[in-house]
Each structure stands twice: as structure tokens, then as C-alpha cells.
């Protein structure tokens, strides 16, 4: 079911493992938190490559699209220090993320284990979760370091996560804002949900492909209201 409609009450009844992306998924893209990170990444690319802003930004988005993360591209092509990159680009103001008690209650009510699977790092994830009010909800944050810096959408990022936590993909669901990150989950038997921005969202730092909504078979559900989607499962 690829629609913004209410999911069937039985469509995810088999799920016992709930896996959530972090950025632009657990908080709305509209709060523009990631825009801060995006700007710091552009500055980092400028420092590494000595390119001007426009050229560095183009390269940043090319790496993001082709390597899964700009970090992965920089590591592959420029041999940068990953820890230095992560510490630099996550030095941001988290106040745009508002507490979201409805979302927290909806996640807490889900039957089974809950995880974060993020191309960011654990420190960043915990800062976001504290702002939302849900730092206690998740069994584990599986971050880019746990992925050995091989990010989603690469198959290895998911396989390592499944193996570490003993997850049967056929009893799991993946929530992510990027449709390309749902291809492997679909292929291994997970249910998938793309969490999208509202129809009128636009931002000059966001490429069209980042907002794309797929009608492909790898996207089973689409929602612009994660809390409402989860409540409607009950």
C-alpha cells in the first residue's frame, strides 16, 4: 500500500521488531535541524577540497547520493578522519526539535523491540531523542560506527544490524525518509514505511531526490504523520 492513507489494522500485525531511521524521520524535516548539519558538511567539504562553496556543495550532494553519506565519499576519496567529521558536523543547536509526547506514546505502545538505525552517530541520536522525550524507548542505537562506516543503503549496513541483534527481517519494519534506504529492507522481507515531508515543503538545501516519493514495490506505506500512522496501527 503506497499511499498517505491510514494503514490496515492488520498490515503490520506480524511485526515484533520496529526499526526507525533518525534524521527527518523521528523529527519532521520541516524543523530544518538537518539544514544545520548540511551547512557544516558543505563547510567541511570546502576545507578538505579547497573548492568554492557552490562546487563543494555539488560534490557533497554527489557523494551523499552515490556513497550513501557524504562521509563515506570523503573517506573513500579523501581519506578523512571519520570521528573528526562526525564531531564537527554535529556541533549544532538542537532546540528546533520540539518535544513530541504523542509520537513517544505511540512508539512506546508498539509491541516488541524498538531500534534506531542511523547513518549519524549515537551522540547525535541521543541529543535528538532527549529533545523528543524518548531517550528511554529504544533498545539500541545502531549508528554509523556500528556499521563500520558502511552506511545505508548498502546491504552490509543492514546485515550487520540484523546479526548483532538477532533480528528476523520477516518480522520487522523499517521507517526511513529516503526511499532508496528501503530497497534492501524490502528485498530481505521487512515491511517498509517512507516518512515524508508535507506536500508544500521546499528548502534550497534539499535536493529533489531527497524528497522523492517512490511508487516502487520497495515502499509499502507512505506517511507524512508518523505519530498518526503508528496510532492507527492499534
C-alpha positions as CSV (number, residue, x, y, z in Angstrom):
1,X,0.0,0.0,0.0
2,X,1.8,3.1,-1.2
3,X,-0.4,5.9,0.0
4,X,-0.8,8.5,2.7
5,X,-4.0,6.7,3.7
6,X,-4.5,5.0,7.1
7,X,-2.7,1.6,7.2
8,X,-4.8,-1.5,7.6
9,X,-5.0,-2.6,11.2
10,X,-3.5,-6.0,10.2
11,X,-0.9,-4.8,7.7
12,X,1.9,-4.7,10.4
13,X,0.3,-7.2,12.8
14,X,3.2,-9.6,12.3
15,X,5.8,-7.1,13.4
16,X,7.8,-7.6,16.6
17,X,10.9,-5.5,15.7
18,X,10.4,-1.8,15.0
19,X,13.4,-0.1,13.2
20,X,13.5,3.7,12.8
21,X,15.8,6.0,10.9
22,X,16.6,9.2,12.9
23,X,17.1,12.3,10.8
24,X,13.9,13.6,9.1
25,X,12.1,10.6,10.3
26,X,11.6,10.8,14.1
27,X,11.5,14.6,13.8
28,X,9.9,16.4,10.9
29,X,12.0,17.6,8.1
30,X,10.2,20.9,8.4
31,X,12.0,21.8,11.6
32,X,15.2,22.1,9.5
33,X,17.5,20.6,12.0
34,X,19.4,18.7,9.3
35,X,19.9,22.0,7.5
36,X,22.4,22.9,10.2
37,X,24.3,19.7,9.6
38,X,24.1,20.1,5.9
39,X,25.7,23.6,6.1
40,X,28.5,22.2,8.3
41,X,29.1,19.4,5.9
42,X,29.4,21.8,3.0
43,X,32.0,23.8,5.0
44,X,33.9,20.6,5.8
45,X,34.0,19.7,2.1
46,X,35.3,23.1,1.3
47,X,38.1,22.7,3.9
48,X,39.1,19.3,2.6
49,X,38.9,20.0,-1.1
50,X,39.6,23.8,-1.2
51,X,36.7,24.1,-3.6
52,X,34.4,27.2,-3.5
53,X,31.0,26.9,-1.8
54,X,29.0,26.0,-4.9
55,X,31.4,23.4,-6.1
56,X,31.8,21.9,-2.7
57,X,28.1,21.7,-2.3
58,X,27.7,19.9,-5.6
59,X,30.4,17.4,-4.6
60,X,28.8,16.9,-1.2
61,X,25.4,16.0,-2.7
62,X,27.0,13.8,-5.3
63,X,28.8,11.9,-2.5
64,X,25.6,11.7,-0.5
65,X,23.7,10.3,-3.4
66,X,26.4,7.9,-4.7
67,X,28.1,6.7,-1.5
68,X,25.1,6.7,0.9
69,X,26.6,9.5,3.0
70,X,29.0,12.4,2.3
71,X,31.2,11.0,5.0
72,X,31.6,7.7,3.1
73,X,32.5,9.6,-0.1
74,X,35.1,11.7,1.8
75,X,36.6,8.6,3.4
76,X,36.8,6.8,0.1
77,X,38.1,9.7,-2.0
78,X,40.0,11.9,0.6
79,X,40.9,9.6,3.5
80,X,39.5,11.9,6.1
81,X,39.2,11.1,9.8
82,X,35.6,9.9,10.4
83,X,35.5,10.9,14.1
84,X,36.7,14.4,13.4
85,X,34.0,14.8,10.7
86,X,31.2,13.5,12.9
87,X,32.2,15.7,15.8
88,X,32.4,18.7,13.6
89,X,29.1,18.4,11.7
90,X,27.0,17.5,14.8
91,X,28.1,20.6,16.7
92,X,24.6,22.1,16.2
93,X,21.7,23.7,18.1
94,X,19.1,21.0,18.9
95,X,16.4,23.4,20.1
96,X,14.4,23.3,16.7
97,X,13.4,19.7,17.7
98,X,10.3,20.1,19.9
99,X,9.1,17.5,22.4
100,X,6.6,15.1,20.8
101,X,4.7,13.3,23.5
102,X,2.2,11.9,21.0
103,X,4.9,10.2,19.0
104,X,6.7,9.0,22.1
105,X,3.5,7.4,23.4
106,X,2.7,5.8,20.0
107,X,6.2,4.2,19.8
108,X,6.0,3.1,23.5
109,X,2.8,1.3,22.8
110,X,4.2,-0.8,20.0
111,X,4.5,-4.5,20.8
112,X,8.1,-5.7,20.6
113,X,11.6,-4.3,20.4
114,X,12.5,-0.8,19.1
115,X,15.7,0.2,17.4
116,X,17.3,3.3,15.8
117,X,19.3,2.5,12.6
118,X,21.0,5.7,11.6
119,X,23.8,6.9,9.3
120,X,24.5,9.5,12.0
121,X,26.3,8.8,15.3
122,X,25.0,7.8,18.7
123,X,25.7,11.1,20.3
124,X,23.7,13.0,17.7
125,X,20.8,10.4,18.0
126,X,20.7,10.7,21.8
127,X,20.6,14.5,21.6
128,X,17.6,14.3,19.3
129,X,15.8,11.7,21.4
130,X,16.3,13.7,24.6
131,X,14.6,16.7,22.8
132,X,11.7,14.5,21.7
133,X,11.4,13.0,25.1
134,X,12.1,9.4,24.1
135,X,15.7,8.6,25.1
136,X,14.4,5.6,27.1
137,X,12.4,4.0,24.3
138,X,15.0,2.2,22.1
139,X,16.9,-0.9,22.9
140,X,19.9,0.2,20.9
141,X,21.1,3.0,18.6
142,X,22.9,1.2,15.7
143,X,24.9,4.1,14.3
144,X,27.5,4.7,11.6
145,X,30.3,3.5,13.8
146,X,28.5,0.2,14.4
147,X,28.1,-0.1,10.6
148,X,31.9,0.2,10.4
149,X,31.2,3.4,8.4
150,X,29.4,1.5,5.5
151,X,26.1,3.3,5.6
152,X,22.6,2.6,4.4
153,X,21.6,1.9,1.6
154,X,24.4,-0.6,1.4
155,X,23.4,-4.2,2.2
156,X,26.2,-4.6,4.8
157,X,24.7,-1.9,7.0
158,X,21.6,-3.9,7.4
159,X,23.1,-7.4,7.6
160,X,25.4,-6.3,10.5
161,X,22.5,-4.8,12.3
162,X,20.3,-8.0,11.9
163,X,23.2,-10.2,13.0
164,X,24.1,-8.2,16.1
165,X,20.5,-8.1,17.4
166,X,19.2,-11.4,16.2
167,X,16.5,-9.8,14.1
168,X,14.4,-11.8,11.7
169,X,13.7,-9.3,8.9
170,X,10.4,-11.0,8.1
171,X,9.1,-9.9,11.5
172,X,10.5,-6.3,11.3
173,X,9.5,-3.0,9.8
174,X,11.8,-0.1,8.6
175,X,10.8,3.5,8.8
176,X,13.0,5.9,6.7
177,X,12.6,9.3,4.9
178,X,14.8,8.2,1.9
179,X,13.1,5.7,-0.4
180,X,16.5,4.3,-1.5
181,X,17.1,3.2,2.1
182,X,14.1,0.9,1.9
183,X,15.2,-1.1,-1.1
184,X,17.3,-3.6,0.9
185,X,14.7,-3.9,3.7
186,X,12.1,-4.8,1.2
187,X,14.4,-7.3,-0.5
188,X,15.1,-9.2,2.8
189,X,11.5,-9.3,3.8
190,X,10.9,-6.3,6.1
191,X,7.8,-4.2,5.9
192,X,8.7,-0.6,4.8
193,X,7.3,2.8,5.6
194,X,8.6,6.0,3.9
195,X,8.2,9.1,6.2
196,X,7.9,12.1,4.0
197,X,7.6,15.9,4.4
198,X,4.4,17.7,3.8
199,X,3.4,18.4,0.2
200,X,4.3,22.1,0.4
201,X,7.8,21.6,1.9
202,X,10.6,23.1,0.0
203,X,14.1,24.1,1.0
204,X,17.0,25.4,-1.0
205,X,19.4,23.0,0.8
206,X,17.3,19.9,-0.1
207,X,17.7,18.2,-3.5
208,X,14.6,16.9,-5.3
209,X,15.7,13.2,-4.9
210,X,15.8,13.6,-1.1
211,X,12.1,14.4,-1.1
212,X,11.1,11.8,-3.7
213,X,8.2,9.5,-3.0
214,X,8.5,6.2,-4.8
215,X,5.7,4.1,-6.1
216,X,8.1,1.2,-6.4
217,X,7.4,-2.2,-4.7
218,X,10.0,-1.5,-2.1
219,X,7.9,1.2,-0.4
220,X,4.9,-0.5,1.2
221,X,3.5,2.6,3.1
222,X,4.0,6.3,3.0
223,X,3.1,8.8,5.7
224,X,3.6,12.5,6.5
225,X,2.5,11.9,10.1
226,X,4.5,9.2,11.8
227,X,2.7,9.5,15.1
228,X,-0.7,9.3,13.4
229,X,0.4,6.3,11.4
230,X,1.6,4.4,14.4
231,X,-1.6,5.2,16.4
232,X,-3.7,3.9,13.5
233,X,-2.0,0.5,13.8
234,X,-3.8,-0.1,17.0
